[in-house]
Amino acid sequence: MEGILYLTDDQNKKRFVQIDLDKFGGEFLQDLIDGLVAESRRKGESVLMEDVMSELKNEGLLDA
């Protein structure tokens, strides 16, 4: 793919990627990072929306 370069190890396995930021910067890069963060948290603890809203209200960060 033009603008993306895969770097391989001694066994020719893909290990790293270089992304041309002039070509794929901005929104693409942010989407990529967001996806990586979401994947890293996939098996994390869930929190009920009601609990979050209640905590924000209690801390004065959200209007009642």
NORVENUR-V981769 format. One record per residue. OMEGA is omega in whole degrees, -180 to 180 (* if undefined). Layout:
omega: {OMEGA:OMEGA}
//
This chain:
omega: {-179:180:178:-178:177:176:-175:177:-178:179:179:175:178:-177:-176:177:174:-178:177:-176:175:-178:-172:-179:175:-173:179:-178:179:177:179:179:178:179:178:178:179:180:-179:-179:-173:-178:-180:-179:177:178:179:180:179:179:178:-180:180:180:178:178:-180:-180:179:-179:-179:178:-179:*}
//
